[in-house]
Amino acid sequence: MHNDKDYRLPISEGLAAFNVLQERGVESIFLNFPDEGHSVTNPENVLVWEKTAIDFLNSHVGLPRYSKEDDAEYRSLLNNGDWF
């Protein structure tokens, strides 16, 4: 995860780390919030960040998805944002 308005680290740092993981075949996703700074504070963005992170981790430790397929609010936010 990286945010466009993070003044501590430029977006290029996050993209570089993600690209290295992708080139090495490490399963990874890049979650980007264009309207956030160093931390995620917008409630809608927090919802997307938490559910995406927990789903990703659960898929690697053998647990079921945290988010539900019928979670219309989350799916709408996820599908209509500039996250990935």
N, CA, C and O atoms as a GROMACS GRO file, in nm:
protein
  336
    1MET      N    1   0.083  -0.116   0.000
    1MET     CA    2   0.000   0.000   0.000
    1MET      C    3   0.089   0.124   0.000
    1MET      O    4   0.189   0.130   0.070
    2HIS      N    5   0.049   0.219  -0.080
    2HIS     CA    6   0.121   0.347  -0.082
    2HIS      C    7   0.021   0.456  -0.118
    2HIS      O    8  -0.075   0.432  -0.191
    3ASN      N    9   0.045   0.574  -0.067
    3ASN     CA   10  -0.046   0.686  -0.091
    3ASN      C   11   0.024   0.797  -0.166
    3ASN      O   12   0.140   0.828  -0.140
    4ASP      N   13  -0.047   0.858  -0.260
    4ASP     CA   14   0.013   0.960  -0.345
    4ASP      C   15   0.059   1.084  -0.269
    4ASP      O   16   0.156   1.148  -0.309
    5LYS      N   17  -0.010   1.119  -0.162
    5LYS     CA   18   0.023   1.241  -0.088
    5LYS      C   19   0.116   1.215   0.030
    5LYS      O   20   0.124   1.297   0.122
    6ASP      N   21   0.186   1.103   0.029
    6ASP     CA   22   0.281   1.070   0.135
    6ASP      C   23   0.408   1.153   0.114
    6ASP      O   24   0.483   1.129   0.019
    7TYR      N   25   0.432   1.251   0.201
    7TYR     CA   26   0.549   1.336   0.186
    7TYR      C   27   0.676   1.270   0.238
    7TYR      O   28   0.786   1.319   0.212
    8ARG      N   29   0.663   1.158   0.310
    8ARG     CA   30   0.781   1.090   0.363
    8ARG      C   31   0.849   1.004   0.257
    8ARG      O   32   0.972   0.995   0.251
    9LEU      N   33   0.768   0.941   0.174
    9LEU     CA   34   0.822   0.854   0.068
    9LEU      C   35   0.749   0.884  -0.062
    9LEU      O   36   0.626   0.886  -0.064
   10PRO      N   37   0.821   0.905  -0.171
   10PRO     CA   38   0.754   0.928  -0.299
   10PRO      C   39   0.688   0.798  -0.348
   10PRO      O   40   0.730   0.689  -0.312
   11ILE      N   41   0.586   0.813  -0.429
   11ILE     CA   42   0.512   0.698  -0.482
   11ILE      C   43   0.605   0.603  -0.558
   11ILE      O   44   0.579   0.483  -0.563
   12SER      N   45   0.712   0.656  -0.615
   12SER     CA   46   0.806   0.572  -0.690
   12SER      C   47   0.869   0.465  -0.602
   12SER      O   48   0.902   0.357  -0.650
   13GLU      N   49   0.886   0.493  -0.472
   13GLU     CA   50   0.944   0.394  -0.381
   13GLU      C   51   0.850   0.275  -0.364
   13GLU      O   52   0.893   0.160  -0.367
   14GLY      N   53   0.722   0.303  -0.346
   14GLY     CA   54   0.624   0.195  -0.332
   14GLY      C   55   0.610   0.114  -0.459
   14GLY      O   56   0.602  -0.008  -0.455
   15LEU      N   57   0.607   0.182  -0.571
   15LEU     CA   58   0.596   0.113  -0.700
   15LEU      C   59   0.720   0.029  -0.729
   15LEU      O   60   0.709  -0.080  -0.785
   16ALA      N   61   0.836   0.079  -0.691
   16ALA     CA   62   0.960   0.004  -0.713
   16ALA      C   63   0.959  -0.126  -0.634
   16ALA      O   64   0.993  -0.232  -0.686
   17ALA      N   65   0.918  -0.120  -0.508
   17ALA     CA   66   0.912  -0.241  -0.425
   17ALA      C   67   0.810  -0.340  -0.483
   17ALA      O   68   0.838  -0.459  -0.489
   18PHE      N   69   0.696  -0.290  -0.525
   18PHE     CA   70   0.593  -0.377  -0.584
   18PHE      C   71   0.644  -0.442  -0.712
   18PHE      O   72   0.622  -0.562  -0.733
   19ASN      N   73   0.710  -0.366  -0.797
   19ASN     CA   74   0.760  -0.420  -0.923
   19ASN      C   75   0.865  -0.528  -0.902
   19ASN      O   76   0.870  -0.626  -0.975
   20VAL      N   77   0.950  -0.510  -0.801
   20VAL     CA   78   1.050  -0.613  -0.770
   20VAL      C   79   0.980  -0.741  -0.728
   20VAL      O   80   1.018  -0.850  -0.772
   21LEU      N   81   0.879  -0.730  -0.642
   21LEU     CA   82   0.804  -0.849  -0.599
   21LEU      C   83   0.740  -0.919  -0.718
   21LEU      O   84   0.745  -1.041  -0.729
   22GLN      N   85   0.680  -0.841  -0.808
   22GLN     CA   86   0.615  -0.898  -0.925
   22GLN      C   87   0.716  -0.968  -1.015
   22GLN      O   88   0.690  -1.078  -1.064
   23GLU      N   89   0.831  -0.906  -1.038
   23GLU     CA   90   0.934  -0.965  -1.123
   23GLU      C   91   0.989  -1.095  -1.066
   23GLU      O   92   1.030  -1.184  -1.140
   24ARG      N   93   0.989  -1.105  -0.934
   24ARG     CA   94   1.040  -1.226  -0.868
   24ARG      C   95   0.932  -1.331  -0.848
   24ARG      O   96   0.957  -1.437  -0.790
   25GLY      N   97   0.812  -1.303  -0.896
   25GLY     CA   98   0.704  -1.400  -0.888
   25GLY      C   99   0.637  -1.410  -0.753
   25GLY      O  100   0.568  -1.508  -0.724
   26VAL      N  101   0.657  -1.311  -0.669
   26VAL     CA  102   0.593  -1.310  -0.536
   26VAL      C  103   0.451  -1.258  -0.552
   26VAL      O  104   0.429  -1.149  -0.605
   27GLU      N  105   0.354  -1.336  -0.505
   27GLU     CA  106   0.215  -1.293  -0.515
   27GLU      C  107   0.199  -1.165  -0.434
   27GLU      O  108   0.227  -1.161  -0.315
   28SER      N  109   0.153  -1.061  -0.500
   28SER     CA  110   0.142  -0.932  -0.435
   28SER      C  111   0.038  -0.848  -0.506
   28SER      O  112   0.005  -0.871  -0.623
   29ILE      N  113  -0.014  -0.750  -0.434
   29ILE     CA  114  -0.106  -0.653  -0.492
   29ILE      C  115  -0.058  -0.515  -0.450
   29ILE      O  116   0.007  -0.499  -0.346
   30PHE      N  117  -0.090  -0.416  -0.530
   30PHE     CA  118  -0.053  -0.279  -0.497
   30PHE      C  119  -0.180  -0.201  -0.472
   30PHE      O  120  -0.265  -0.187  -0.560
   31LEU      N  121  -0.192  -0.151  -0.352
   31LEU     CA  122  -0.309  -0.073  -0.312
   31LEU      C  123  -0.265   0.072  -0.300
   31LEU      O  124  -0.177   0.104  -0.220
   32ASN      N  125  -0.325   0.159  -0.381
   32ASN     CA  126  -0.285   0.299  -0.386
   32ASN      C  127  -0.404   0.388  -0.355
   32ASN      O  128  -0.512   0.371  -0.410
   33PHE      N  129  -0.382   0.484  -0.266
   33PHE     CA  130  -0.485   0.581  -0.233
   33PHE      C  131  -0.434   0.719  -0.276
   33PHE      O  132  -0.350   0.778  -0.209
   34PRO      N  133  -0.486   0.772  -0.388
   34PRO     CA  134  -0.437   0.901  -0.439
   34PRO      C  135  -0.467   1.019  -0.348
   34PRO      O  136  -0.399   1.122  -0.356
   35ASP      N  137  -0.568   1.006  -0.262
   35ASP     CA  138  -0.609   1.119  -0.178
   35ASP      C  139  -0.563   1.108  -0.033
   35ASP      O  140  -0.612   1.181   0.053
   36GLU      N  141  -0.469   1.017  -0.004
   36GLU     CA  142  -0.422   0.998   0.133
   36GLU      C  143  -0.274   1.034   0.146
   36GLU      O  144  -0.200   1.033   0.048
   37GLY      N  145  -0.234   1.066   0.268
   37GLY     CA  146  -0.095   1.096   0.299
   37GLY      C  147  -0.024   0.971   0.349
   37GLY      O  148  -0.040   0.863   0.292
   38HIS      N  149   0.056   0.986   0.456
   38HIS     CA  150   0.136   0.874   0.507
   38HIS      C  151   0.049   0.765   0.568
   38HIS      O  152   0.088   0.648   0.568
   39SER      N  153  -0.065   0.800   0.621
   39SER     CA  154  -0.156   0.700   0.677
   39SER      C  155  -0.294   0.715   0.612
   39SER      O  156  -0.326   0.818   0.553
   40VAL      N  157  -0.373   0.610   0.624
   40VAL     CA  158  -0.507   0.610   0.565
   40VAL      C  159  -0.605   0.659   0.671
   40VAL      O  160  -0.616   0.599   0.778
   41THR      N  161  -0.676   0.768   0.642
   41THR     CA  162  -0.768   0.826   0.740
   41THR      C  163  -0.911   0.838   0.691
   41THR      O  164  -1.003   0.841   0.773
   42ASN      N  165  -0.933   0.845   0.561
   42ASN     CA  166  -1.068   0.853   0.508
   42ASN      C  167  -1.141   0.723   0.541
   42ASN      O  168  -1.090   0.615   0.509
   43PRO      N  169  -1.260   0.729   0.603
   43PRO     CA  170  -1.330   0.607   0.644
   43PRO      C  171  -1.353   0.507   0.531
   43PRO      O  172  -1.340   0.386   0.552
   44GLU      N  173  -1.387   0.554   0.413
   44GLU     CA  174  -1.407   0.462   0.300
   44GLU      C  175  -1.276   0.394   0.261
   44GLU      O  176  -1.274   0.275   0.230
   45ASN      N  177  -1.167   0.470   0.263
   45ASN     CA  178  -1.037   0.412   0.230
   45ASN      C  179  -0.991   0.312   0.336
   45ASN      O  180  -0.931   0.210   0.304
   46VAL      N  181  -1.021   0.343   0.462
   46VAL     CA  182  -0.986   0.250   0.570
   46VAL      C  183  -1.058   0.118   0.550
   46VAL      O  184  -1.000   0.011   0.568
   47LEU      N  185  -1.186   0.125   0.513
   47LEU     CA  186  -1.264   0.003   0.487
   47LEU      C  187  -1.200  -0.079   0.377
   47LEU      O  188  -1.183  -0.200   0.392
   48VAL      N  189  -1.164  -0.016   0.267
   48VAL     CA  190  -1.101  -0.087   0.156
   48VAL      C  191  -0.966  -0.144   0.199
   48VAL      O  192  -0.936  -0.260   0.170
   49TRP      N  193  -0.884  -0.064   0.267
   49TRP     CA  194  -0.752  -0.109   0.310
   49TRP      C  195  -0.761  -0.230   0.402
   49TRP      O  196  -0.694  -0.330   0.380
   50GLU      N  197  -0.845  -0.220   0.506
   50GLU     CA  198  -0.854  -0.330   0.603
   50GLU      C  199  -0.907  -0.459   0.541
   50GLU      O  200  -0.849  -0.565   0.562
   51LYS      N  201  -1.014  -0.450   0.466
   51LYS     CA  202  -1.072  -0.571   0.409
   51LYS      C  203  -0.978  -0.632   0.304
   51LYS      O  204  -0.967  -0.754   0.296
   52THR      N  205  -0.912  -0.549   0.225
   52THR     CA  206  -0.819  -0.601   0.125
   52THR      C  207  -0.700  -0.668   0.191
   52THR      O  208  -0.659  -0.777   0.151
   53ALA      N  209  -0.644  -0.604   0.293
   53ALA     CA  210  -0.529  -0.661   0.362
   53ALA      C  211  -0.565  -0.792   0.433
   53ALA      O  212  -0.489  -0.889   0.425
   54ILE      N  213  -0.677  -0.795   0.501
   54ILE     CA  214  -0.717  -0.917   0.573
   54ILE      C  215  -0.748  -1.029   0.475
   54ILE      O  216  -0.710  -1.144   0.498
   55ASP      N  217  -0.817  -0.998   0.365
   55ASP     CA  218  -0.844  -1.101   0.263
   55ASP      C  219  -0.714  -1.157   0.206
   55ASP      O  220  -0.701  -1.279   0.190
   56PHE      N  221  -0.618  -1.070   0.178
   56PHE     CA  222  -0.490  -1.114   0.122
   56PHE      C  223  -0.416  -1.204   0.220
   56PHE      O  224  -0.367  -1.311   0.183
   57LEU      N  225  -0.408  -1.162   0.345
   57LEU     CA  226  -0.340  -1.243   0.446
   57LEU      C  227  -0.411  -1.376   0.469
   57LEU      O  228  -0.347  -1.481   0.476
   58ASN      N  229  -0.543  -1.371   0.480
   58ASN     CA  230  -0.619  -1.495   0.502
   58ASN      C  231  -0.598  -1.594   0.389
   58ASN      O  232  -0.594  -1.715   0.414
   59SER      N  233  -0.585  -1.547   0.267
   59SER     CA  234  -0.565  -1.638   0.154
   59SER      C  235  -0.431  -1.710   0.162
   59SER      O  236  -0.413  -1.813   0.097
   60HIS      N  237  -0.338  -1.658   0.239
   60HIS     CA  238  -0.205  -1.718   0.251
   60HIS      C  239  -0.187  -1.802   0.377
   60HIS      O  240  -0.087  -1.872   0.391
   61VAL      N  241  -0.282  -1.796   0.467
   61VAL     CA  242  -0.270  -1.876   0.589
   61VAL      C  243  -0.383  -1.977   0.602
   61VAL      O  244  -0.399  -2.040   0.707
   62GLY      N  245  -0.461  -1.993   0.495
   62GLY     CA  246  -0.563  -2.097   0.494
   62GLY      C  247  -0.694  -2.061   0.562
   62GLY      O  248  -0.774  -2.149   0.592
   63LEU      N  249  -0.716  -1.933   0.586
   63LEU     CA  250  -0.842  -1.889   0.646
   63LEU      C  251  -0.938  -1.841   0.538
   63LEU      O  252  -0.894  -1.803   0.429
   64PRO      N  253  -1.068  -1.841   0.566
   64PRO     CA  254  -1.164  -1.792   0.467
   64PRO      C  255  -1.154  -1.641   0.451
   64PRO      O  256  -1.097  -1.571   0.535
   65ARG      N  257  -1.211  -1.592   0.342
   65ARG     CA  258  -1.214  -1.448   0.317
   65ARG      C  259  -1.281  -1.377   0.433
   65ARG      O  260  -1.376  -1.428   0.492
   66TYR      N  261  -1.232  -1.261   0.465
   66TYR     CA  262  -1.294  -1.178   0.568
   66TYR      C  263  -1.415  -1.106   0.510
   66TYR      O  264  -1.522  -1.102   0.572
   67SER      N  265  -1.398  -1.050   0.389
   67SER     CA  266  -1.510  -0.981   0.325
   67SER      C  267  -1.603  -1.084   0.263
   67SER      O  268  -1.561  -1.193   0.224
   68LYS      N  269  -1.726  -1.048   0.254
   68LYS     CA  270  -1.827  -1.137   0.196
   68LYS      C  271  -1.854  -1.097   0.052
   68LYS      O  272  -1.849  -0.979   0.018
   69GLU      N  273  -1.883  -1.194  -0.031
   69GLU     CA  274  -1.912  -1.167  -0.172
   69GLU      C  275  -2.033  -1.074  -0.187
   69GLU      O  276  -2.041  -0.998  -0.284
   70ASP      N  277  -2.127  -1.081  -0.092
   70ASP     CA  278  -2.247  -0.998  -0.102
   70ASP      C  279  -2.233  -0.864  -0.029
   70ASP      O  280  -2.332  -0.794  -0.008
   71ASP      N  281  -2.110  -0.829   0.008
   71ASP     CA  282  -2.084  -0.701   0.074
   71ASP      C  283  -2.082  -0.592  -0.033
   71ASP      O  284  -1.977  -0.555  -0.085
   72ALA      N  285  -2.200  -0.542  -0.065
   72ALA     CA  286  -2.218  -0.450  -0.178
   72ALA      C  287  -2.139  -0.320  -0.160
   72ALA      O  288  -2.081  -0.270  -0.256
   73GLU      N  289  -2.135  -0.267  -0.038
   73GLU     CA  290  -2.065  -0.141  -0.015
   73GLU      C  291  -1.915  -0.156  -0.043
   73GLU      O  292  -1.855  -0.072  -0.112
   74TYR      N  293  -1.855  -0.262   0.011
   74TYR     CA  294  -1.712  -0.285  -0.011
   74TYR      C  295  -1.682  -0.312  -0.157
   74TYR      O  296  -1.588  -0.254  -0.212
   75ARG      N  297  -1.760  -0.398  -0.220
   75ARG     CA  298  -1.737  -0.429  -0.363
   75ARG      C  299  -1.750  -0.304  -0.448
   75ARG      O  300  -1.674  -0.285  -0.543
   76SER      N  301  -1.847  -0.218  -0.417
   76SER     CA  302  -1.865  -0.095  -0.493
   76SER      C  303  -1.744  -0.004  -0.476
   76SER      O  304  -1.693   0.050  -0.574
   77LEU      N  305  -1.697   0.013  -0.352
   77LEU     CA  306  -1.579   0.096  -0.328
   77LEU      C  307  -1.457   0.037  -0.397
   77LEU      O  308  -1.378   0.109  -0.459
   78LEU      N  309  -1.441  -0.094  -0.386
   78LEU     CA  310  -1.324  -0.160  -0.443
   78LEU      C  311  -1.324  -0.150  -0.596
   78LEU      O  312  -1.220  -0.126  -0.656
   79ASN      N  313  -1.439  -0.168  -0.657
   79ASN     CA  314  -1.446  -0.169  -0.802
   79ASN      C  315  -1.449  -0.030  -0.864
   79ASN      O  316  -1.423  -0.016  -0.984
   80ASN      N  317  -1.479   0.072  -0.787
   80ASN     CA  318  -1.492   0.206  -0.844
   80ASN      C  319  -1.382   0.301  -0.800
   80ASN      O  320  -1.387   0.420  -0.831
   81GLY      N  321  -1.282   0.250  -0.730
   81GLY     CA  322  -1.174   0.338  -0.683
   81GLY      C  323  -1.048   0.320  -0.765
   81GLY      O  324  -1.039   0.233  -0.852
   82ASP      N  325  -0.951   0.403  -0.736
   82ASP     CA  326  -0.820   0.397  -0.801
   82ASP      C  327  -0.723   0.322  -0.712
   82ASP      O  328  -0.612   0.370  -0.690
   83TRP      N  329  -0.762   0.207  -0.663
   83TRP     CA  330  -0.683   0.139  -0.562
   83TRP      C  331  -0.565   0.060  -0.619
   83TRP      O  332  -0.456   0.063  -0.562
   84PHE      N  333  -0.585  -0.008  -0.730
   84PHE     CA  334  -0.483  -0.100  -0.779
   84PHE      C  335  -0.419  -0.049  -0.905
   84PHE      O  336  -0.330  -0.114  -0.960
   0.00000   0.00000   0.00000
